[in-house]
């Protein structure tokens, strides 16, 4: 600001000898309102002025001939006005700008005009993210872009989602590289980012991402946060909503009386005494009603944006608070955000961009998504049991040791997680020449993560795995340290502090010059140095006084001498050093070529393969620019091709060396004695995974209204980094032992992407926009390590078989088990069957003899087969929005078609509650053709078979919003720019045949995708919101 | 100004490139590296603790040794819970069996940890080194003996660690070679080992000699076996514990009858996710009474349930029956308030009997999950076993009188009349009376050629050994032949 003013004075002073005059005037808009903060620049003499709030300005100009003034202001078209020699007082009328924000796209260490981009990118604007009213930016991305698939790991507050770009490339980490204003951001930590702070999200899907080299194989997501703009008056915006959430679904479980009848039948069939003398027990307890609750969510964001002649700023404050639909405040997330985005011209050639994002988030969680989770217990708890028994305790349900009272479980669960994050950069952009820009930036990303878990003494009934007390009186277990010296363990508190710190430097130069009007040459070259440090310190202490959460801190522990208390820690450092170059050439914006090469050195890899080089190239042809192209309706037709090599370095640190971090513990003299053991054998040849990707794309635009983008890609990943089974002879399967990490196995993803966008003319009252995107990816494992037939994935049921696999010729994590073919209706049918199925009785599932040997083999895999996969055949997103005068409406749909889900939340145990489909069980000849008989005797009906696999296709109305914006005329009277109210709903409607809670079922691990352990479903939320600006 | 800046940038770029290699060599902080170890006596000792660790996987050998025999059925929650054990029970096990794979894997972990020490035996010298190396050899012999009992011919890896490629070049060694290596290790170990353990749980001279005697016995080398057992008996360090019923409780562990026990502790919790990580013995909890709610015992998972055949085998007057087998209904009926005692029957099978030697008892319950963390030691070799093995060797050598003395020494401990040992079967029967429920039965039946008659479904020429896990054959390059019949 001050510097700018000085420059202005200097500019004036330097012209001291010329004959000068002062031109003054006023800048107004099309309805004759004065515009402040407009920038008036004059070329000769060089000078700038800014209009005051009343629109008036004055500027020095040469006295002589006519001169040109350039007037620019945020939100209006920049215009040039010729001021004649005699003009002293001018009125300048500005026309509003309907800027096409989609013109420019960030592409990594630079920007490019959309028209000249030769790679496959997709972009979403911040408004579209914000409009979804989701807690996390990635959730809001679902269905927005072709080729970008989002699945939800958990619907709990603060739960995470997965971003998968163009299919699953690896068995390991499939997370893309995420950069926020150029700073590396952890994809699992996206909770910290406020969706309201985002200006745009660009996804680099193909070889264009190659500029990020060894980290680019899973695609790159570039997030830009909001910034101010020069010549803009300060505006304050508020955007907030309040909503109520409830579960989008409850499972259809047996009522108590149905349960009693079926259990009696099961036990009788198994030749055991029937457990219920009286089956007239009414509806009983609906455990789902006991754990699900209606809970609030709210979000408030305030931002201040503006700019002067050479400074621009954007400041944001945010608050978000959400309670869970299971357990209310026990499943909670809140977040505070502060953002500062500030840039200023230090001189006319040097600019400083400074970004600081601060967040603090708090989260409480309940056990979820697995055996022992609250929902798993609620599904399997006995409906005949009351929540609280007549004795006054939470009912025990002692017949099954791993089902505990879910209401008691919620009460007894205490944990806290607090994460503070500072992310930012100081960026110096030096522009010595009009065609050269040199950027130096220093980035930081520091997070402090504190967590605490309090485990009180609890008693869920005899034999329950979750008991920490000895009995219902909550007596503490004692530990005998030496003979005769016993101490009480008591309640335990675990605390952990993890610190992560990324520091990086990036320096690069951008060159951009046009020769002889037709030849555009662009080049970028740079270097980056990156270091990440992580540290953890943790401790557990026993004997929390009074078994009381109010004393849940290590400092309050009362164990004698602290003998039981324990501490732990770890630390790591990783480094990455890179150089990169990009060269682009364009002829008349008609023929375009681009080449990228990056060389990376990473501390993660073995000394034999520490450095890698990643080249890529792309080309584009704007056919519509050719003279022969005379087809009027098409205003843009561009053909693109790209091919490139990139890497994935996401493996554990030091995986290439053999460390003594295994577990070697034995008992001597009754004392647990620590020794050492090798954790993981060494592999000095360890290197990154390599992805080679070909992309062919066609962009079309019709009548400047309808845009069509299509891509076809072949993405092959080689040398997958993973830990396959290795021979027992390597000794890797001891305590704390792991197989070595090796490079083996290949995966191929081929697919189509289509994005259609239509926007009506702006001139009409009724405006509407429609976007549709479509993604089909064909995923296939093309090689597995030598000697390995497949890699086992997730297990089915308790102690059951492996149900998912990584195997050549199939999708990653496909389902593998027995195919069923109905139900044996009679003994006669079994006796006459061509296939011998050992132990089969009438009412049992018929399995298909896959190998044709006439026998169903239960001791090996010969009769198991492909039963589906969690990877959809295709996904679609559909966004509609329209406005008429003040009213607006928008809807966002997402569909996933052709994916399967394994129903794995049923505890296959005689007393466990069941889904109501068992009412239609087989009870005698012809009584059922799909649900087997219910019995406690051993059967093969509960081995993993197609009976447990369901179609997981769904169509979901993700967001529906209806708003009303008050008219500008009226708002002007109360000095406001904008005022809008809206009602909105998330997940209002889901069409699916899937029986479980939520078909949108993600998993961080590619091999357990599609296995439903009783997923915490996403909430159905109804919200009212308010936005205003002044 | 411009030039200075350019130079600065160029300098940064160059510095970045040239100092790269050093910058990228990051040593793991505060962690010892496998190649940079064995520098102090403590390093050796700590590596040895790691080699002992795998002994604690004994529960699987115990189960299979009983379930494969006529002594017990698999039990458990359902036929799908621990399928591997159910298949072994039914004698329809094949190359795909997780439990057999665990045995194969765990013992090779033990071997590789012992090999890691022996590979580095010459790094430094210190007085205690000889004893440490002798313990490592004892452990390697123990693990190889487990493997040869289960699988017959197995690959021999000695004094080295294998790389990923090297694994595919190793063949199965003939059983005789494996036995020769076991004998060599034990013969080198026992003269060095202390007769009385410096620390409870350490391998002793007697343990090594008794194990070597057993190894000879399995090869019908009666004279050599007899020599070893004679040494153990003559050492005077061992005697039969007066009370048979006390033998398997925690309070009387490591008594004069203990030749070698695997030590466990209940002081560290554990989870089902990693049974190999446990410091407690998983067998008593797994073998406990399902959903049991009553006195004396704790609840468990109803694995490894004794058969009616075993129950009937005992003469009514033999007190070892009650000490070996818990008859649950009889036990409940004898309690003061039987109707208050409840338990459940697992769909994996029920006989009404539980293994009363290794069972979860109140007062012997470890930390959660206490099904997994019993402090009860596993008795690898008891003095009673030494006497019976010696009796067997002596009988073969024609010294029936000595055999009879030893057998009757065992019987008189439980106050039952002596027998005349006029056939090998008398000794074999005594082994079953004395040692049932301890994991020896299947291997005894195979060793003595009685398996085919005793075990339904047992096919001679096939079931004497278990199949090598198919996946292990594949992972080793597919070059190993499978055991015959599988």
Interface residues (C-beta under 8 A of the other chain):
Chain A: X270 X272 X398 X399 X400 X401 X430 X432 X438 X440 X462 X463 X465 X467 X468 X477 X479 X480 X489 X505 X507 X509 X527 X529 X571 X572 X573 X574 X575 X577 X579 X601 X602 X603 X607 X610 X611 X653 X654 X657 X658 X659 X660 X661 X662 X663 X664 X665 X666 X667 X668 X669 X670 X671 X672 X673 X674 X675 X676 X677 X678 X681 X682 X683 X725 X726 X727 X728 X729 X730 X731 X732 X733 X734 X735 X736 X737 X740 X742 X786 X787 X788 X789 X797 X798 X799 X800 X801 X858 X859 X860 X861 X908 X909 X910 X936 X937 X938 X940 X942 X943
Chain B: X2 X5 X9 X12 X13 X16 X17 X20 X21 X23 X24 X25 X26 X28 X29 X30 X31 X32 X33 X34 X35 X37 X43 X45 X46 X47 X48 X49 X50 X51 X52 X53 X54 X55 X56 X77 X78 X79 X80 X81 X82 X83 X87 X92 X93 X94 X95 X96 X97 X101 X104 X105 X106 X108 X109 X110 X111 X112 X113 X115 X116 X155 X157 X161 X162 X163 X164 X167 X168 X170 X199 X200 X201 X202 X263 X264 X265 X267 X268 X274 X276 X277 X279 X291 X292 X293 X299 X342 X344 X345 X347 X348 X349 X367 X368 X369 X371 X469 X471 X472 X474 X475 X476 X477 X478
